Amino acid sequence: MSDDLAMMTATEMLRLFRRRKLSPVEVAKATIDRIRRYDRHVVAFRLFAPDQALKAARESERRWMRGAPKGLVDGVPTTIKDQWLTKGWSTLRGSTLSSTRGPWNEDSPPVARLREHGAVLLGKTTMPEFGWKGVTDCKLTGISRNPWNVDKTCGGSSGGAAIAAASGFGAFNLGSDGAGSIRMPAAFCGVFGFKGTFGRVPSHPYATLPMCSHVGPITRTVPDGALMYNVMTEPDARDWLAPPYDGRDYRIGLEDGIKGLRIAYSRDLGYAKVDRELVALVDKAVKVLADLGAIVEEKDPGFADPFEPFYAHYAGAMAVNLERLGPRALKEADPGFLRMAEDGKRVTARDLLLAWDARHNLGRHMNLFHQRYDALITPQNALVAFDAGIEFPKGRGMKSWFDWSPFCFPFNFTMQPAATVPCGLTRGGLPAALQVVTARYREDLAFRIARAYESACPFPMPGVRHLGRAKAARKGRRQ
């Protein structure tokens, strides 16, 4: 029963809280018990605060007993990526170079909204050093691992958040996505991940990558993702780039189906290399969408690989981050982060202006593309989870994690919504996923398409049989 409560959806929890058939304290205890039993095998948490979570759950229980819940998500167990400021807890961003002194007296906007709506915060989830790569390992916390197979990577940089979602360590899990950091780990761990239009979720302080890093939910179901997104999109004056708040409820229309929607399907964007078994699973999923009434056309979006202009932004931002860390970082930082920062030091003002031109052209191109198509479907990653503790699989001609994530960063450049939708398991038992991309400010369509597929083909979860077989021991210590 404890495991059943920990794996329950937020939507179902809230329904039972409302009817007084379940208490937030029961759910919190079940979730905490599960984290204590299994997190050492997968390393989802950098900081775990069970006593504070139980205190918050008891306060939530009292509110529900009075029939006066605090907000939309009162009592729901929630984790926070260690990138986001959280009052009373250190924010170390995956690095031993980060100061532990604080003061820790402020919540980032999405954390503040979740807290205001009564979410029960469990702790801070793991990430690679300063979020520089698409897998999650660092000197601070060691290697984070995939709950489907602990020998495999969980992805990153929101790796701990994706592990938590798949493992029953939190119904809501707050991540961020500057080049795929929500979508890559969600795909590898077999859960729903979502980044909306840039700025729709207010942010403060801004992440390393300017005007590319989105804030979003990682959840076990699409309705939970939509509910969490409702809370996170509420306004915050600290983000001057955020659009006007429209008060939209993304649960409305979620069950309307996709009959008549115009969907383009691209297996490779016209240039990417993708594993055949993964493509076959995405092909099968796209057929389901067609069977549900969508008008599906195989169509590449028609743009060239934007990696070079994107990388000028990305590496340049890492170089600035390195400068802020001081000389100690040259000896202690992740070697891969240092290499990328060195690349960034060679980026000139001219390079950045040319990259901005490329970005404008790509954004305009996709705006026009969505005049014809409601959504673009692609695979999410170019492969399934590979061995943990490495940036990219060996012997495949890859040079960086960008080589296996070609479907992610283009849509950070264009600021578009994108959803990760699990779509089956490989013969080796690892999750596959497709990506749903829609026009800016059309998050509603991305949620609808994801929900239509989920309703037809519910997402499986790894369960304790996978976690229980784990032999990995947690490395590092919580701060």
N, C-alpha and C positions, 0 to 999 in steps of 0.2 A: 504493500500500500504506500509506503514511503516513496518508493521509486515512481509509482504512478502519480503521486502528487507533484513530485519534482519535474516530471515530464509533461504535466498538464499545460495546456495553452493558457495564456493570459486571459483570453476571451472567456474561456470556460471557468477559470478561477473567479473572475469578476461576477459572472452569472451566479455562481454558488455563494460568493460573499453576499451578494444582494439578497439572496433567499435565506441567508443565515444557515446554510448547510455545510459551510466550510469556513474556516478561520484563516486569516493571513498568518497567524502564528503557526498553525499546522503546516502550511505551505513553506514558511520560512524554515522551520525545523527540518522538514524533509529535504529541502534544498541544501541546507547547511550540512546535514548528514551525508548527503551524496558528494558534496565537495570534499568533505573530510576523508571519505573513503577512496575517492578516485582521482582527485586533482594531482596527487603526487605522480601519477602515471602519465599525465598529459600536460601539466603545467599551464593552466589557463590563467592563474592568478599571480600577480606580482604582490598585491596586498589583499588580504582577506580579513574582514571585520565582522565575525559572526555575532559578537555581543551587541554591537551597534545595530546590526540588522534585526536581531530579535527585539531590541528596544523599539525600533521603528515599527515592526510587525505588531507588537502589543498596542502601540498607539493607534495603528490602523484598525486593529480589532475593535478597540473601544469606539472608534468613529462609526464603524459598520454596525455595531450593536445599537448605537443611537440613531441609526438610519441617516447619518450625515457624513458620507464619504468626502474626503478632502478634494478629490478631483477624478479624472477619467481613469486613472490606473492605481488607485489606492490599494496598497498591499501587494503589488506585483513585484517579485524578486527581479532585481535589475543589476547588471554589471556595467562598469564604466571603463573604457579603454584608457590606459595610463597617459594618454596624450591630453586628456581633458581635466581642467582644474576642478577639484572637488573639495569643498570646505572641510577642513579638519584632517584631510589626507594628503600625503605628499604626492606630487606629480613628477615622475622621473623620466618619462618618455623613453623607457627602455635603456637607460644609460647610467653607468657608474659615474659619469662626468657631471650629472645633474646634482645640484645642491639639494640636500635633504633638510635645510634649515627653514625654508618657508619665508614669510608667513603663508600659511595655507588657509586664507580667510575669504576665498571667493569661489563661486561655482561658475564654470563656463555656461553659456546660455542653455544648451540642451540639458545639462545636468540640473541647472536651476529649475527648468520647466518640469522635468521628471520629479524632482523633489517636491515642488509645489503641488503636483498632482498626486502625491502620496506614494510614489514608488519606493520600495524597500531596497536600499542600496547595499550590495553585498561586498563590494571591493573593486579593485582596479585590475584590469586584465593586461596580459603580457603583449609586448610588441618588440620588434627589432630596434636597434639603437637609432633613435630619432626617426623611425619609420622609413628608413632609406631603401628597404628592399621588400620583395614579395614573399618572404618566408619569415618565420618568427624564431629567432635565436639571438642571444646576446650574452655578454659576460654577467649582466645583472641577474638574469633568471635562468640561464641555460637554454636548453632546447625545448620548445613547445611542440607537442606531437598530435597527430591526427587520431581522433577517437575511433575511427573505423579500423585503423591499423597503426599502432604506435611506432612502427618502424618508419612511417611516412610523415612527410611534412603536413602541417595544418595550413600552410600558406601564411600570408601577411599583407600589410602590416597589422591588420586587426585580427591577428591569429588567435589570441586568447579569447576574444569575443566570439569568434566562430566556434571554437572548442566549447565554450560555455553554452552556446545555443544547442549544439548537437548533444552535449553530455548531460543536459538537465541541470546545469549550474545557474540558470537564470532564464526566465521567459523572455525578458527584454535585455538586449546587449547593445551598448552604444559603441559605434565604430566611426572611422573616418576613411576617406577615399580620395587620395590625390592622384593616383595612377592605377587604381584597381584594388586598393587596400581593404575595401569591404567585400568586393565581388570575388577576388581571387580566393581568400580563405573560405568564404561561404560556399564556393564551388567545390573546393577540395574536401570540405567537411560535410557537404550535403544538406545545407540549410538555406533559408531565404535571406538574401542580402539586397539592400536597396540604397541607392544614392539618388536623390531628387535633383531638380534643377539647382545649379549653383546659387547659393545664397538663400534658398527657400528655408533652410534651417539656419538660423543666425549662429554666428561663430565668434568666439573671443577666448583667448587670443587666436589670431589666424594661424593655421598650420604653416609648415615650412614653405609649401608651394603656393605662390600667390595666384589667386583667382582660378585655381584648379582643384583645391581640396574641398570635398563635399563632406557633410556630416550625415550619418544615416543609421538605420536600425539593422541588426542581424537577429532574426527570430526563427522559430521552428515552423511558423505558418505565415501565409500572406495576410490574413486578417489581423494577426498580432502585429505584423509590420506596419499595416495601415494605421492601426490604433496608436502605436508608438510614434509614428510619423505625425499624427495629429497633434500630439503633445509637443513634440520637438519643434514644430514649425511656428509655434506661438512667438510673438515679436520680442525683440530685445534691442534696446537703443544702442548697445555697445557695438553692434555690427552695422556700419554705415553703408555697406554694400547690399544688405538684404532688401528684397523687394517689399512693397507694401503688403501687410498681412491681409489675407482675404477670408480667413475664418473657415476655410473649406474642411469638410469632414470626408476623409478619403475612404471611409467605409461605405458611403453612399454610392450606389451603383456597382459595388464590388461583385455582386452576384448577377449582373445583367447579361453576362455571356458575351461572346465575341462574334456572333453572327453578323456577317457583312463587313467586318473590319478588314482593311487592306493591309496585308502583311508581306513585307519583302524578306526573303530568307537568303542569307549569304553564308556559305560554309567556311569561307576563308577571307572575306573582304577583297578578294581578288589578288592577294599576295601572301597570305600567311600559310605556314605549314602546320597541319593539324593531324593528330593521331587518328588513324582510320576507325578504330573501335569507338572512339569518342564521337566522331562524325556520324557513325551509324546510329548511335543512341540519340543524337540530336535530330537526325533525319526522322527517326521514329516518333519523337516528340512533336515535331512540326506537322507530321501527318495527323496526330491527335488534334492539333489546332485546326487543321483543315476540316477534319471530321466534325468539329464543333461549330463549323459554319464560317470560319474566317476564309477570306479570299487570299490564298497564299501564292506568291510568285517567286521563283528562284531568281534573285536579282542582287548583284553586288552594288554597293552604294556608289561606286565610281570615283573614289579618291585614291591618290597614291599614299603609300605608307608615310604617316606624318612623324615618324620617330625622330628624325634629326632635329626639326624645330622644337618638338616637345622636349627632347633631351637637353637642348640649350637652356630651357627654362629650369628643368629638373636639376641638372648638374650645377647650374649657376646658383640656384637656391641652396644647394648643399654646401657650396663654397662659402656663401655668406654665413650659414649656420656654423661652419667650422671656425670662421674668424671670430665669432662671438664666444666660442668655447675657450680660447686662449691656448697657449703653448702646450699645456698638459695633454690636450687632445691628440697631438701629433704622436704621442707615445702610447696612449691608452685606447683610442677609438678603434672601432671595427675597421680592419684594413680595407674592406670593400667600400665603406663610407668614405675613407680617406682617398681612395682612388677616384671615386666619383667627384669628390670635392676638388681634387686636382684637375680633373677634366673641366670643372666649372670655372676654375681660375683662368682658363684660356678662352672663356666666352667673352666676346667683346660687346660693346653697346650696339655696334652694327649687327652682330649676330642676333642679338635680342630683338632688334627692330625688324629684321627679316623674319625671325620666328613669329613675331606678332602678326606680320603680314600673312604668313602661312596659316596662322590660327584664324584670322578673320576670314580668309578664303574658305577654310574648311567649315567654319560655322555657317557661313552663307550657303555653302553647298548643301549642308545637311538641312538647313531651313527649307531650301527648295525641294530637297528629296522628300521631306515630309508633307509637302503639298500634294504629293501623289500617294504616299504610303503612311498609314497610321502608326506603323511600328516596323522596326528592323529586328530580325532574329538572327543571332549568331551563336556559335559555341561560346562559352564563357572563357575558358582557358584553352590552350592548344594541346593540353595533355592532362592526365589525371595526376593525383598526388604522387610524388617521387620520394626518394629517401630523405629522411629528416636530417637536418644539420648541414645541408649544402644549399647553395643559392640556385643551382640549376643542375639537371641530370648530366652526368658525364658521358662522353662518347657520342654525343649527338650534334656536335658542331656549334654548340651554344657558347656565347661569351658573357651573357648576363641574364638576370631574371626577366628582362624585357623580351627576350627571345621566346619565352613561353607564354607571354601575356599580351599578344598583339591586339586582342579585342577590347582591352581595357582603356588604355590611356587616350586613344582618339576621342573618346566621349567625355573625358575630363577636359580636354582642350575645347570641345564644343559646348561644355556646361550642361549637357543633356541628362535627363533622367535615364537610369539604367537599373534593371532588376536582374538578380541571379536566381534562376529557377532550377532546382534539382530535377534531373530527368532520367533517373535510373542508375544502375550499378554495372560496372564492368564485370567481366568474367572473374577478375581477381577480387571482386567485392568492394571496389572503390567508387565513390560517387562521381557521376558526370553531371554537367549543368549546362543549360543554355542561358543566353542573355537576351533580354527584351529592352530595346532602346526606343524611346519615343521623342517627339519634339519637345523643346523646352516648354515648361509649364503644363505638360500633359502627363503628369504623374498618374492621374486617374486611369489613363489607358494602360500604363505599365502594370499597375496593380490589377486591373481587370483581366488582362491577358494572363498574368501570372496566376491569378486565382482560378481562372477557367481551367488552366492546365492542372493545377493542384487538385481541383475538385474531381477531375477525371482520373488523375493519377497521383494519389496522395503521396507526400514525401515520406520515405522510410527514415528511421533514426537508428543509430548504431546499437543502442541498448547496452546493458551492463555486461553482456557476454564478451563484447570487445574490450571494454575497459577492464573487466576482471581478469583478462588474459595478459594484461600489460606487465612487462618485466622492467620497463624503464624506471629509473629512480630520478626524482627531481633533483636538478643541479641548481646551485645558487641558493640564496635565501631571500625571504621576503623582507622588505625594508619597513 
